[in-house]
């Protein structure tokens, strides 16, 4: 009985590291495009490439020539089509590095003092959410790591105000001229209000999600921002991050999430 001979395979430790790195990148890409329309586009690209190799092998010159023109610009087309996904991928890498740096800072400085300062900033937001949940006042609050003035200010009203419970409640009151849109919080301030955000392209979201939820999810798909959504119909609080949403979260969970992600 003959055993398979794998002596021709020369695997070094560097090859193993190489495979692991590729696997990590593929995993990140899968997480970024999972549940979005990008999956269908990616499958379309793969089918076109397969069709090109088949037509080329069968010597179908006309069709293979047309497909070859597409394949030749395939890399550029991928960058254009998957612009948002590539941006999210790079933001995810940068965010992970930032989180590691923040972890080291907690060792350098006292962790309890940092969390205490954070809680003082978070309390007005949590208190406002408690009131809006009780009164079923719809709200969308976005926490941006970096404030993109061209994106947010052009679609809303610049404020640059101190975060306060009463200010947040007054903005989202139904009679307020600023209630229809998102509040952007960055650099420990309410930077702008009534901002129009891009809607998510995810077609697998629950039917009860309205424009407020879809906008909150959409902004987290195209940036490293997080979004807090208060439902006008139910008062339920949701928290969106990296294109995914946690529904009906408690105030304890809300404080924990904000303490982790608050800028």
N, C-alpha and C positions, 0 to 999 in steps of 0.2 A: 504494500500500500504506500503510495507516494504522498508526501506532504507538500503543501504549497511552499514554494521557495520565495521568500521575501527579501533575500539577500541584496537584491538590486536597489532596495529602498534604503537610502541613507538619510536618516532623520536626526537632525542636530537640535539641541535645546533652543537655538534661535528660530528654527522652523516651527517649533511648538509655540513659541511666543508670537510668531507671525500669524499662525492660525487663530490663536486666542484673540489677538487684536482685531483681526478681520471679523471674527464671530461677535465681538463686542460692538463693532461698528454696525454690522448687519442688525443686531438686536436693537440698537438705538434707532436706526432707520425704520425698522418694523414698528416700534412703539410710536414713532412720530406720524407715520402714515396710516396706522391701524384705525379703522372706522371712518376714514375720510375718503373723499372722491379720488385722492391721489393713488389709492390702491388700484382702482380701475384703469387709471392712466398708465401706471407702471406695468400692469398686465398687458395693456395694449402695446407698449413699447417692446416687451418680450416677444409677443406674438409676431410683430413685424420683423424682428430680428430672426426668429425661427423661419418665417416665411421666406425671408431673403436667402438664408443658407440653403433652403430646400430648392428654391427656383434656380439658384446658382449651380447647385449640384445636378439638377435636371437640365441644365443648359437652356433655360427659358430666358433668352437674352433681353427681350423687351421688358418683361415684368421685373427681372432681377436688376436691370439697369435703373428702373424707376425706384425700386426699393433701395438700391445702393446709394442713390442720391440722398435718400432720407437717412441711411445709416451713416453716411459721411459727416452729416451735420448733427448726428444723434447726441453727441456730448453737449453741444451748444443748446440743442432743443431741450435736453434734460435740465440744464441750468435755468432756462427761461420758464419751463413748465413747472418745475419744482422749486421755484425761487423762495416761496414761503417756507417749504419744508427744510430747505438748506439753511435758511435763516434761523429756523427753530432749532436745527441740529447744532449750529454754531453757538446759539444762545444757551442751549442745554449744557454744552461743554464749558462755556464760560461761567455759567451759574454754578456748576459743580466745583470748579476751581475756587470761585468766590466763597462758596459754603465751607470749603476746606480752610481757606484763609480765616474765615470768621470763627471756625472752630479753634484754630490756633490762638486767635485773639482772646477767646474765652479762657484759655489756659494762662495767657499773659496777664489779663485783667480778671477781676473777680466776676465769676459767672452770675452770682446772685444779684450783683449791682447792675449788670447789663440787663438782666431780665426784669428787674424792678423798674428801670428807666423805660424799657419797652412797654411794660404794663401800664405805666402812666400815660403813654401816648395812645395805647390801644383802648383804654377804658372809655373815652368819649365815643368811639366808634361802636363798641359793644353796647353801651347804654342807648345810643341812638337806634341800633338794630332791635333792641328789646322793645322800645316804644313803637317802632314801625311794624314790628311783627304783631304787636297787640292791636294796632289800629289798621293793620293790613294796608300799609302804605308801600307801594312798589318803589324799589330803589336798586341802583346799580353803582357800585363803588369799585373803582379799579386802582390797584396798588402797583405803580410803575417804578421799576428799579431806576430807570433813566427817563427823565421827562423830555419827550420829543416835542418841542414847541410847535414845529411846523405841522405835525400830525394832530395834536390835541387842541391847540389854541385855534387853529383855522376852522375847526368844526364846533367850537363851543365858546364859552365866555371865560376870559382870564380872571382869576381871583387872587391867587397867592395869599391865602388866608390861613390863620391858625386853625387847627382841627378842634372843633367843639361840637358837643351833642346838639345844641340848639340850632347851630348853623346847618348841620346835616339834615336835621328834621325839617327845617324851614325850606331847604332847597327842594326836598322831595314831596312837599305838600302839593296836593293836586292843583291848587290855585296858583302855585308858584310858576312864574314864566321859565324857570330853569329846571323844572322837575322832569321834563321829557328828554332824557339823555343820561349820560354817565358823569359821575364826579371822579376826577383823577386826583389821587393822593400820591405825592412824591416828595422826597426831601423833607418829610415830616410836616408837610403843608397841604392844604387843599389848593391845588394849582389851577384847576379849571373845572367848570360845570357845564351841563347841557351838551356834552360831547357826543357826536355821532360816531359809532364804532362799526368796524366791518363785521358782517354776520358770518357765522361758521358755515362751511360747505358740507358739514357732516349730515348725511341724510338718514342716519339711524338713531337720531335723538327721539325721545318720547314725544308723542303728539301734543301733550299739554305744554311743552316749552314754547313760550312766546318770543317776541323780538328781544325782550330784555335778557332772557336766558341765552338766546342765540348770539346776541352781541357780546355778552360776557364771556362765552366760550370762544367766540371768534377772536377777540383781542388776545386771549391767552395762546391761541394757535400761532399768531403772527408775531408774538413778542414774548418776553419772559415775565410779563405782568401777570398778576393774579386778580381775580374778580370776585366780589361778594354780591350776591343777588338776593333781594327780598321780593318774594312773590306778592303781587297785588291781590290775587285771587284767594290764596290760602295763608299768606303770611309766612310761608315756609322759607327758611334761609338756605341758600346753596352757595358752594364755594368752588370756583373753577380755577384750574391750574393745568398748563400744558395741554389744553384742548379737552381735558376731562373734568367732570363735575361731580362733586359730592353733594347729595341732596339731603334736605331735612336734618341739618347738623345742629347739635346742641350748642348752647352758649359756651360751655366748657371746651368743646372741640373748636369753636370759633376762636376763642382766646388762644388756644394752643397753636392753631394754624397761623393766626396773625402774628403771634410772638415769634414763630419760625420764619415767616416771610416778610415781616414788616421792615421797611427800609430805615 
